[in-house]
């Protein structure tokens, strides 16, 4: 069993019925949970579902606006 700080997660990637977590330290962990289940456990305002396979930490996203 591993414990992670949510603020250290950069993004999560779905891999079939597993999910790979990517951390700011460069570490990766494969967990035996789906991305949907991981998403339900994370704070709603902290992560964005940017693709069917990816959750990204909201703090890591930069928006470019053109006027």
PyMOL commands that set and color helices and strands:
alter all, ss='L'
color gray80, all
select helices_A, chain A and resi 6-8+35-41+58-60
alter helices_A, ss='H'
color red, helices_A
select strands_A, chain A and resi 9-15+18-23+28-31+47-51+54-57
alter strands_A, ss='S'
color yellow, strands_A
deselect
rebuild
show_as cartoon
